[in-house]
Amino acid sequence: MNIKNPTFIAVVAAAWLAGAAQLRAGVKVETAQPVEMTVAFQVDPNKYITTASSGSLAVVTGRLGSKGIFSIIDISGGDLKDGDEVRISYTPHARKGESEAAPPRANYWLENNAGIRRGRDGDVFKLKRVDTKFAFVTPTGKFVAAPTNEVTLGVSTKQEGALLVDIIDVKTRASVIKAPDQGAQSGGSAATVTGQPQGTSSPPPAATSAPAPSSDKPAAQ
């Protein structure tokens, strides 16, 4: 057989390509990419996690403002769900006179001896689904908890002490929890955020079942 014959070479090449295609078809390639969303963490109606001074985090009662808007990065990609690993960041607004060439840097949630704070290099947390809300599991296996004082989120070794939040997509003003997961308690629809980011021109969609806005003023920061 003349292996230099053009017909023979073409047949061999076609067979090789077919085999390579079958091999690729039998191998599952992981293509998931991290997904970032702009969100707010709603503890109760008109009650949100917000940033505070000196890299701390607080829970404040009042309307949702810019200090309560975070970015959550789902490392595994797709929708936020139980067991996902996430990083959470906050980017301060540029102050008057700051150069646009050097915008404020993002800071990330991290766990340390003082509780949950913010720093340049953050930790990876894990989402834990609890009924229709989420808890955050820290890198050491603890749970992010309510503040130990006015401006520092704490940690709990037990799930019962976890701070439960609804994660609100700021763009849509709706919970990221999918309707089938909310079950009968939600009537099959996503919850609507009760606050509105300060400085926005369009109000959130009307919700007939939403509670009346709280008259409490935001805690001092």
C-alpha positions as CSV (number, residue, x, y, z in Angstrom):
1,M,0.0,0.0,0.0
2,N,1.3,3.4,-1.0
3,I,1.0,5.5,2.2
4,K,2.0,8.6,0.2
5,N,-1.1,8.3,-1.9
6,P,-3.3,11.4,-1.4
7,T,-6.5,9.4,-1.1
8,F,-4.9,7.2,1.7
9,I,-3.7,10.3,3.6
10,A,-7.2,11.9,3.4
11,V,-8.9,8.7,4.7
12,V,-6.4,8.5,7.6
13,A,-6.9,12.2,8.5
14,A,-10.7,11.8,8.5
15,A,-10.6,8.8,10.8
16,W,-8.3,10.6,13.2
17,L,-10.6,13.6,13.3
18,A,-13.7,11.4,13.9
19,G,-11.9,9.6,16.8
20,A,-10.9,12.9,18.4
21,A,-14.5,14.2,18.2
22,Q,-15.7,11.1,19.9
23,L,-13.1,11.5,22.7
24,R,-14.1,15.1,23.3
25,A,-17.8,14.1,23.4
26,G,-17.0,11.5,26.1
27,V,-15.2,14.0,28.3
28,K,-17.1,16.6,30.4
29,V,-15.4,19.9,30.2
30,E,-16.0,22.3,33.1
31,T,-16.9,25.7,31.7
32,A,-18.4,27.4,34.7
33,Q,-17.1,30.9,35.3
34,P,-17.5,33.1,38.4
35,V,-20.6,35.3,38.3
36,E,-20.7,38.7,40.0
37,M,-23.9,40.4,41.1
38,T,-24.7,43.7,42.8
39,V,-26.8,42.9,45.9
40,A,-28.1,44.0,49.2
41,F,-28.3,41.7,52.3
42,Q,-31.8,42.2,53.9
43,V,-32.0,40.9,57.5
44,D,-35.7,42.0,58.0
45,P,-37.9,44.5,56.2
46,N,-36.1,47.9,56.2
47,K,-33.1,46.3,57.9
48,Y,-29.8,45.7,56.1
49,I,-26.1,44.8,56.5
50,T,-24.1,47.9,55.7
51,T,-20.5,49.1,55.9
52,A,-19.3,51.1,58.8
53,S,-16.1,52.9,59.8
54,S,-12.7,51.3,60.2
55,G,-13.4,48.4,57.9
56,S,-16.4,47.1,60.0
57,L,-19.9,45.9,59.1
58,A,-23.1,46.8,60.8
59,V,-26.8,46.0,60.7
60,V,-28.8,49.2,60.2
61,T,-32.6,49.9,60.3
62,G,-33.8,52.3,57.6
63,R,-33.8,52.7,53.9
64,L,-31.2,51.0,51.7
65,G,-28.4,53.3,51.0
66,S,-25.1,53.1,49.0
67,K,-23.3,51.7,52.0
68,G,-25.5,48.7,52.0
69,I,-24.8,47.7,48.4
70,F,-22.2,44.9,47.9
71,S,-20.9,42.7,45.1
72,I,-21.2,39.0,45.6
73,I,-19.0,36.8,43.4
74,D,-20.3,33.2,43.0
75,I,-17.1,31.3,42.3
76,S,-18.9,28.3,40.9
77,G,-21.0,30.4,38.6
78,G,-24.7,30.1,37.8
79,D,-27.5,31.0,40.3
80,L,-26.7,31.5,44.0
81,K,-27.7,28.3,45.8
82,D,-27.0,26.2,48.8
83,G,-23.3,25.2,49.1
84,D,-22.0,27.8,46.7
85,E,-18.6,29.4,47.5
86,V,-18.7,33.2,47.3
87,R,-16.6,36.3,48.0
88,I,-18.2,39.6,49.0
89,S,-16.8,43.0,48.3
90,Y,-17.7,46.6,48.8
91,T,-16.3,49.5,46.7
92,P,-16.5,52.9,48.3
93,H,-17.8,55.8,46.2
94,A,-15.2,58.2,44.9
95,R,-15.0,61.3,47.1
96,K,-15.1,64.8,45.7
97,G,-11.7,65.7,44.3
98,E,-10.4,62.1,44.0
99,S,-8.7,61.3,40.7
100,E,-10.7,59.2,38.3
101,A,-7.5,57.5,37.3
102,A,-7.2,56.1,40.8
103,P,-10.7,55.0,41.9
104,P,-11.3,53.6,45.3
105,R,-10.3,50.0,45.7
106,A,-12.7,47.2,46.6
107,N,-12.5,45.6,50.1
108,Y,-13.7,42.2,50.9
109,W,-15.4,40.4,53.8
110,L,-13.0,38.4,56.0
111,E,-13.0,36.5,59.2
112,N,-10.6,37.5,62.1
113,N,-10.6,37.4,65.9
114,A,-12.9,40.4,66.0
115,G,-15.6,38.8,63.9
116,I,-16.4,39.6,60.3
117,R,-14.8,42.7,58.9
118,R,-13.5,44.2,55.6
119,G,-10.0,44.1,54.2
120,R,-8.0,44.2,50.9
121,D,-7.7,40.4,50.8
122,G,-10.9,38.7,51.6
123,D,-12.0,35.2,52.5
124,V,-14.2,32.7,50.7
125,F,-17.5,32.0,52.4
126,K,-20.0,29.3,51.7
127,L,-23.8,29.8,51.4
128,K,-26.0,27.8,53.6
129,R,-29.7,27.6,52.7
130,V,-32.0,28.0,55.8
131,D,-35.7,27.9,54.8
132,T,-36.2,31.0,52.5
133,K,-33.0,32.8,53.5
134,F,-29.2,32.2,53.4
135,A,-26.6,32.0,56.1
136,F,-22.8,32.5,55.5
137,V,-20.4,29.9,56.6
138,T,-16.9,31.2,57.4
139,P,-13.6,29.6,56.4
140,T,-13.3,28.1,59.9
141,G,-16.7,26.5,59.7
142,K,-18.5,29.0,61.8
143,F,-21.5,31.1,60.9
144,V,-21.7,34.9,60.4
145,A,-23.8,36.1,63.3
146,A,-25.5,39.3,64.4
147,P,-23.2,42.1,65.6
148,T,-21.4,41.6,68.8
149,N,-21.5,45.4,69.3
150,E,-23.0,48.2,67.3
151,V,-20.7,47.9,64.3
152,T,-19.0,44.4,64.2
153,L,-20.7,41.3,62.7
154,G,-19.9,38.3,64.9
155,V,-19.5,34.6,64.5
156,S,-21.4,31.6,65.9
157,T,-20.3,28.0,66.2
158,K,-23.9,26.9,65.8
159,Q,-26.4,27.4,62.9
160,E,-29.0,28.6,65.4
161,G,-26.9,31.7,66.0
162,A,-26.4,32.5,62.3
163,L,-27.5,35.9,60.9
164,L,-30.1,34.9,58.2
165,V,-30.4,37.2,55.2
166,D,-32.4,37.5,52.0
167,I,-30.0,38.4,49.1
168,I,-31.6,41.1,47.0
169,D,-30.6,41.8,43.4
170,V,-30.3,45.6,43.3
171,K,-31.0,45.7,39.6
172,T,-34.3,43.9,39.8
173,R,-35.2,44.7,43.4
174,A,-36.1,41.0,43.8
175,S,-34.7,38.2,45.9
176,V,-32.3,35.9,44.2
177,I,-34.1,32.9,45.7
178,K,-36.0,31.2,43.0
179,A,-39.8,30.9,43.3
180,P,-39.8,27.0,43.4
181,D,-37.5,27.1,46.3
182,Q,-39.6,29.5,48.3
183,G,-42.6,27.2,48.2
184,A,-46.0,28.0,49.5
185,Q,-44.8,30.6,52.0
186,S,-43.9,33.0,49.2
187,G,-46.9,32.3,46.9
188,G,-44.6,31.3,44.1
189,S,-43.0,34.7,43.6
190,A,-39.8,36.3,44.6
191,A,-39.7,38.8,47.4
192,T,-39.4,42.4,46.6
193,V,-36.9,44.7,48.2
194,T,-38.6,47.2,50.6
195,G,-35.9,49.8,50.4
196,Q,-34.5,51.9,47.6
197,P,-30.9,52.8,47.1
198,Q,-30.3,56.5,47.8
199,G,-29.7,58.6,44.8
200,T,-31.7,56.4,42.4
201,S,-34.4,58.0,40.3
202,S,-36.8,55.1,39.9
203,P,-38.8,53.7,42.9
204,P,-39.0,49.9,43.4
205,P,-42.0,48.1,42.0
206,A,-45.1,48.4,44.1
207,A,-45.9,45.4,46.3
208,T,-49.3,45.2,48.0
209,S,-48.1,42.8,50.6
210,A,-44.9,44.7,51.6
211,P,-44.9,46.0,55.2
212,A,-45.1,49.7,55.8
213,P,-41.7,51.4,55.9
214,S,-40.1,51.6,59.4
215,S,-40.0,55.0,61.1
216,D,-36.7,54.0,62.8
217,K,-33.7,56.1,61.8
218,P,-30.5,54.4,60.7
219,A,-28.0,53.7,63.5
220,A,-25.1,56.1,63.8
221,Q,-22.1,55.0,61.9
